Amino acid sequence: MAKLRWTVPAMLGALAWAVWEIPLAFGGRPDLDVMKRSPQFRDGRFRNLAPAVPLTSSSMRGVLREMLTGGRRHRPAAPVPLVPRPPDNPADGLHITWYGHASSLVEIEGTRILLDPVWATRVSPSRLVGPRRLHEPPHRLEELPRLDAIIISHDHYDHLDATAVRTLTRLQEAPFIVPLGVGAHLRRWGVPAERITELDWHDSTEVAGVVRITAEEAQHFSGRAFTRNNTLWASWIIANESRRVFYTADSGYFDGYQRIGEKYGPFDAALVQIGAYHPAWPDIHMTPEEGVAAHLDARGGVLIPVHWATFRLAPHGWSEPAERVWREAKAHDVTLTVPRPGERIDVDNLAPVDPWWEGL
């Protein structure tokens, strides 16, 4: 009886927390009158340039079966090696730090742009359910240097972390640069409107007076609650007069990469999505081989693979994306570096690839 007296209030407390937490995580409601001005917005939703292959209930049941019963090793067998933040980071040159999944820091001659900061334990509207981290964040948000901009590529939970946004709003003064519609989520979480810049594809904005950030095409989708594609998704170009970085964000492989390479390339480095792929969704995530093809199309320079190792979002093995991208990069003579989470890469002074993921 005494145990029941404690259990019931705990359950009620957890229910009350979920009732508050989940709607907040869903974010805000985009202004559709603003969205209608975009060429990407048609028939009430944002659209890809090419129609996507529809996901069927039978294909999704097959994916779920693979997730539950597949024989691949889905989790590392030992702790993922994390690299702590170095005490002194030189400002000159081009440096990229990968924190895990897609979260990365791009430093161009001292201008610092944070990409898709996700520090949550789970990528879900609830901290109780959903894909859980396979490794801890290598650095705390409080350890990040002063930022000049924070880019959010799209509004999925593994790219837009509500708690991280609120924390960065408090700790930093940098603006948030997001695709059309995503600003509604940020305003719901307390980001001042003057710190939010929303871009359509092909739009640009300047930060720190020297770095231009441009939203470009991608082939993906969006949605945090029960409505899909009411916000836009994008790939990103980060460039000053002498250095250029491309971030594919989440996308299927498509001919847009060649257009991006012709218009903005060649790049010094490209952060390329290589994980969370499956034949059931060929249009929204690239395989490692497609990632290398996209990198070649965009004339990406040094290939830095992202969107793997941190969350289990597809049935493939934990280290499979790294193995496949390394093999494909060698086959096409592509310069590749595969950092450990937290590792800061000097793009101009690369060491040979160290297959640190092997045996994990």
C-alpha positions as CSV (number, residue, x, y, z in Angstrom):
1,M,0.0,0.0,0.0
2,A,2.9,2.4,0.9
3,K,4.5,1.6,-2.5
4,L,1.2,2.5,-4.3
5,R,1.0,5.8,-2.4
6,W,4.4,6.8,-4.1
7,T,3.7,5.1,-7.4
8,V,0.4,6.9,-8.2
9,P,1.8,10.5,-7.7
10,A,4.9,9.6,-9.7
11,M,2.8,8.4,-12.6
12,L,0.6,11.5,-12.4
13,G,3.6,13.7,-12.3
14,A,5.1,12.0,-15.3
15,L,1.8,12.3,-17.2
16,A,1.6,16.0,-16.4
17,W,5.2,16.5,-17.5
18,A,4.5,14.8,-20.8
19,V,1.3,16.8,-21.4
20,W,3.4,20.0,-21.0
21,E,6.7,18.8,-22.6
22,I,5.5,17.2,-25.8
23,P,3.3,20.0,-27.2
24,L,6.2,22.4,-26.4
25,A,8.6,20.2,-28.3
26,F,6.3,20.2,-31.3
27,G,7.2,23.9,-31.7
28,G,5.1,26.7,-33.3
29,R,2.8,27.1,-36.2
30,P,4.4,28.6,-39.3
31,D,2.7,31.6,-41.0
32,L,1.3,30.0,-44.1
33,D,0.7,33.4,-45.7
34,V,4.4,34.0,-45.7
35,M,5.1,30.5,-46.9
36,K,2.9,31.0,-50.0
37,R,5.4,33.5,-51.4
38,S,8.0,30.7,-51.9
39,P,8.2,28.9,-55.3
40,Q,8.8,25.7,-53.2
41,F,5.3,26.0,-51.6
42,R,2.5,24.5,-53.7
43,D,-0.9,23.2,-52.8
44,G,-0.5,23.9,-49.1
45,R,2.9,22.2,-48.6
46,F,6.6,22.6,-49.4
47,R,7.6,20.3,-52.2
48,N,10.8,18.7,-53.6
49,L,11.7,19.4,-57.2
50,A,11.0,15.8,-58.1
51,P,8.1,13.8,-56.6
52,A,9.3,11.4,-53.8
53,V,8.8,7.7,-53.8
54,P,5.9,7.2,-51.4
55,L,6.5,5.2,-48.2
56,T,4.0,2.3,-48.0
57,S,2.7,0.7,-44.8
58,S,4.1,-2.7,-46.0
59,S,7.6,-1.2,-46.6
60,M,7.6,0.5,-43.1
61,R,6.5,-2.8,-41.5
62,G,9.5,-4.4,-43.2
63,V,11.8,-1.7,-41.9
64,L,10.5,-2.2,-38.4
65,R,11.0,-5.9,-38.6
66,E,14.6,-5.3,-39.7
67,M,15.1,-2.9,-36.8
68,L,13.9,-5.5,-34.3
69,T,15.3,-8.7,-35.7
70,G,18.1,-7.8,-38.1
71,G,21.4,-9.6,-37.4
72,R,23.6,-6.5,-37.7
73,R,25.5,-4.9,-34.8
74,H,23.4,-1.8,-34.2
75,R,25.3,-0.4,-31.2
76,P,29.0,0.0,-30.5
77,A,30.4,-2.8,-28.4
78,A,32.7,-0.4,-26.5
79,P,32.5,3.3,-25.6
80,V,32.9,5.6,-28.6
81,P,36.1,7.6,-28.3
82,L,35.4,11.2,-27.5
83,V,37.8,14.1,-28.0
84,P,37.6,16.8,-25.3
85,R,37.7,20.5,-26.3
86,P,41.3,21.7,-26.7
87,P,42.2,24.6,-24.3
88,D,43.3,26.9,-27.2
89,N,41.9,26.9,-30.7
90,P,43.8,29.0,-33.2
91,A,41.5,31.3,-35.2
92,D,43.2,31.3,-38.6
93,G,42.5,28.8,-41.4
94,L,39.5,26.5,-41.8
95,H,38.6,24.1,-39.0
96,I,35.6,21.8,-38.6
97,T,34.6,20.1,-35.4
98,W,32.1,17.2,-35.5
99,Y,30.1,16.6,-32.3
100,G,28.2,13.5,-33.5
101,H,25.3,12.9,-35.8
102,A,25.1,16.1,-37.9
103,S,26.1,18.6,-35.2
104,S,29.2,20.4,-36.3
105,L,31.1,23.7,-35.9
106,V,32.6,25.4,-39.0
107,E,35.3,28.0,-38.3
108,I,36.4,30.1,-41.2
109,E,39.2,32.5,-40.3
110,G,37.8,32.9,-36.8
111,T,34.1,33.2,-37.8
112,R,32.2,30.3,-36.1
113,I,29.0,28.8,-37.4
114,L,27.3,26.0,-35.5
115,L,25.3,23.5,-37.5
116,D,22.2,21.6,-36.2
117,P,23.1,21.5,-32.5
118,V,21.5,18.4,-31.0
119,W,22.6,17.6,-27.4
120,A,19.4,15.7,-26.3
121,T,19.6,12.2,-25.0
122,R,16.8,11.2,-27.3
123,V,15.7,12.6,-30.7
124,S,12.0,12.7,-29.9
125,P,9.3,15.0,-28.5
126,S,9.7,13.1,-25.2
127,R,12.7,12.4,-23.2
128,L,11.2,9.0,-22.2
129,V,10.9,7.4,-25.6
130,G,12.6,7.6,-29.0
131,P,16.0,6.9,-30.4
132,R,18.6,7.2,-27.6
133,R,22.2,8.4,-27.9
134,L,24.9,5.9,-28.5
135,H,27.6,8.2,-27.1
136,E,27.6,11.3,-24.9
137,P,28.0,14.8,-26.4
138,P,31.8,15.2,-26.4
139,H,31.6,18.9,-25.3
140,R,29.1,20.7,-23.2
141,L,27.1,23.6,-24.7
142,E,28.7,25.8,-22.1
143,E,32.1,24.9,-23.6
144,L,31.4,26.2,-27.1
145,P,33.3,29.3,-28.2
146,R,31.5,32.5,-29.0
147,L,29.4,31.8,-32.1
148,D,28.6,34.1,-35.0
149,A,25.7,32.1,-36.3
150,I,23.7,28.9,-35.7
151,I,22.2,27.1,-38.7
152,I,19.3,24.8,-38.4
153,S,18.9,22.7,-41.6
154,H,15.3,21.6,-41.0
155,D,12.9,20.8,-38.2
156,H,13.3,17.1,-37.6
157,Y,14.2,16.1,-34.0
158,D,17.6,14.8,-34.9
159,H,18.5,18.3,-36.3
160,L,16.4,20.7,-34.2
161,D,16.7,20.2,-30.4
162,A,14.4,22.5,-28.5
163,T,16.4,22.3,-25.2
164,A,19.6,23.1,-27.0
165,V,18.0,26.0,-28.7
166,R,16.8,27.5,-25.4
167,T,20.2,26.9,-23.8
168,L,22.1,28.5,-26.8
169,T,19.6,31.5,-26.7
170,R,20.7,32.1,-23.1
171,L,24.4,31.4,-23.5
172,Q,25.1,33.0,-26.9
173,E,24.1,36.1,-28.9
174,A,24.4,34.6,-32.3
175,P,21.5,34.7,-34.8
176,F,19.7,31.5,-35.8
177,I,19.6,31.0,-39.6
178,V,16.9,28.6,-40.7
179,P,14.7,27.6,-43.7
180,L,11.3,29.2,-44.1
181,G,8.8,28.3,-41.4
182,V,11.3,27.0,-38.9
183,G,11.4,30.4,-37.2
184,A,8.0,29.6,-35.7
185,H,9.4,26.8,-33.6
186,L,12.2,29.0,-32.3
187,R,9.9,31.9,-31.4
188,R,7.7,29.3,-29.5
189,W,10.8,28.4,-27.5
190,G,11.7,32.0,-26.6
191,V,14.2,33.0,-29.3
192,P,13.7,36.8,-30.0
193,A,12.4,37.5,-33.4
194,E,15.4,39.8,-34.2
195,R,17.7,36.8,-33.7
196,I,16.0,34.7,-36.4
197,T,16.7,34.9,-40.1
198,E,14.5,32.6,-42.4
199,L,15.7,31.8,-45.9
200,D,14.2,30.3,-49.0
201,W,16.3,28.3,-51.3
202,H,18.9,30.5,-53.1
203,D,18.6,33.2,-50.4
204,S,21.7,34.4,-48.5
205,T,22.5,36.4,-45.4
206,E,25.8,37.7,-44.1
207,V,27.3,37.2,-40.6
208,A,30.2,38.9,-38.9
209,G,30.5,41.1,-42.0
210,V,32.6,38.5,-43.8
211,V,30.8,35.2,-44.2
212,R,27.9,34.6,-46.5
213,I,25.4,31.8,-45.6
214,T,23.2,30.5,-48.4
215,A,20.3,28.1,-48.3
216,E,20.1,25.8,-51.3
217,E,18.2,22.9,-52.7
218,A,17.8,19.5,-50.9
219,Q,15.6,16.5,-51.4
220,H,13.9,15.7,-48.0
221,F,10.8,16.5,-46.0
222,S,9.9,18.2,-42.7
223,G,7.5,17.9,-39.7
224,R,7.6,17.7,-35.9
225,A,4.0,16.9,-35.0
226,F,1.2,15.6,-37.2
227,T,1.7,17.8,-40.3
228,R,4.4,17.2,-42.9
229,N,6.1,19.7,-45.1
230,N,4.8,22.9,-43.5
231,T,8.4,24.1,-43.1
232,L,11.2,24.1,-45.6
233,W,14.4,22.0,-45.6
234,A,17.7,23.1,-47.2
235,S,21.4,22.4,-47.8
236,W,23.9,25.1,-46.9
237,I,26.8,27.0,-48.3
238,I,29.1,28.8,-45.9
239,A,31.7,31.0,-47.6
240,N,34.0,34.0,-47.4
241,E,36.2,35.5,-50.1
242,S,38.7,32.6,-49.9
243,R,37.1,29.6,-48.3
244,R,33.9,27.6,-49.0
245,V,32.1,24.8,-47.1
246,F,29.1,22.8,-48.2
247,Y,26.7,21.0,-45.9
248,T,24.3,18.6,-47.6
249,A,22.1,18.3,-44.5
250,D,19.5,15.5,-45.0
251,S,18.8,14.7,-48.6
252,G,18.4,12.0,-51.1
253,Y,20.8,12.0,-54.0
254,F,19.6,14.2,-56.8
255,D,20.9,16.4,-59.7
256,G,20.8,19.5,-57.5
257,Y,24.3,18.7,-56.3
258,Q,25.7,19.3,-59.8
259,R,24.0,22.6,-59.9
260,I,25.3,23.6,-56.5
261,G,28.9,22.6,-57.6
262,E,28.6,24.6,-60.8
263,K,27.2,27.7,-59.0
264,Y,29.2,27.7,-55.7
265,G,32.1,25.2,-56.0
266,P,34.7,24.1,-55.8
267,F,34.6,23.8,-52.0
268,D,37.4,23.3,-49.5
269,A,35.3,20.9,-47.5
270,A,31.8,19.3,-47.5
271,L,29.9,17.8,-44.6
272,V,28.0,15.0,-46.3
273,Q,25.1,12.9,-44.9
274,I,25.9,9.2,-45.1
275,G,23.8,7.5,-42.5
276,A,20.2,6.4,-41.8
277,Y,19.6,5.0,-45.3
278,H,17.3,2.2,-46.4
279,P,15.8,1.1,-49.8
280,A,12.4,2.0,-48.5
281,W,13.3,5.8,-48.5
282,P,15.8,6.3,-51.4
283,D,14.6,10.0,-51.8
284,I,15.3,11.4,-48.4
285,H,18.7,10.0,-47.2
286,M,21.8,9.1,-49.2
287,T,23.7,5.9,-48.9
288,P,27.5,6.3,-48.4
289,E,28.1,5.6,-52.1
290,E,25.6,8.3,-53.0
291,G,27.2,10.6,-50.5
292,V,30.5,10.3,-52.4
293,A,28.7,10.8,-55.7
294,A,27.0,14.0,-54.3
295,H,30.4,15.2,-53.0
296,L,32.0,14.7,-56.5
297,D,29.0,16.5,-58.1
298,A,29.4,19.4,-55.8
299,R,33.2,19.5,-56.1
300,G,33.3,19.2,-52.3
301,G,37.1,19.1,-51.5
302,V,37.6,17.2,-48.3
303,L,34.7,14.9,-47.5
304,I,33.6,14.9,-43.8
305,P,30.9,12.2,-43.3
306,V,28.1,13.2,-40.9
307,H,24.7,11.8,-39.8
308,W,26.0,8.5,-38.4
309,A,27.3,7.0,-35.2
310,T,25.1,8.8,-32.7
311,F,21.5,7.7,-33.0
312,R,20.1,4.5,-34.5
313,L,17.6,5.7,-37.1
314,A,17.8,2.8,-39.7
315,P,18.4,-1.0,-39.7
316,H,22.0,-0.9,-41.0
317,G,24.9,-1.7,-38.8
318,W,26.4,0.9,-36.5
319,S,29.8,1.3,-38.3
320,E,28.6,0.4,-41.8
321,P,28.3,4.0,-43.0
322,A,31.9,4.7,-42.2
323,E,33.2,1.5,-43.7
324,R,31.3,2.0,-46.9
325,V,32.1,5.7,-47.3
326,W,35.8,5.0,-46.7
327,R,35.8,2.2,-49.3
328,E,34.0,4.4,-51.9
329,A,36.2,7.4,-51.2
330,K,39.3,5.4,-51.9
331,A,37.7,4.0,-55.1
332,H,37.2,7.5,-56.4
333,D,40.3,9.1,-55.1
334,V,38.3,11.4,-52.8
335,T,40.1,13.1,-49.9
336,L,38.3,11.8,-46.7
337,T,38.6,12.5,-43.0
338,V,36.5,10.7,-40.4
339,P,36.8,12.6,-37.1
340,R,36.0,11.2,-33.7
341,P,33.1,13.0,-31.9
342,G,34.6,16.3,-30.6
343,E,37.6,16.2,-32.8
344,R,38.6,19.5,-34.5
345,I,39.9,19.1,-38.0
346,D,42.3,21.4,-39.7
347,V,41.2,21.1,-43.3
348,D,44.6,22.3,-44.6
349,N,46.6,19.8,-42.5
350,L,44.9,16.4,-42.6
351,A,46.2,13.2,-41.2
352,P,45.5,9.9,-42.9
353,V,42.2,8.3,-42.1
354,D,42.3,6.4,-38.8
355,P,39.6,3.7,-38.7
356,W,38.8,4.3,-35.0
357,W,35.3,2.8,-35.4
358,E,36.7,-0.7,-36.2
359,G,36.2,-3.2,-33.4
360,L,33.6,-1.0,-31.6
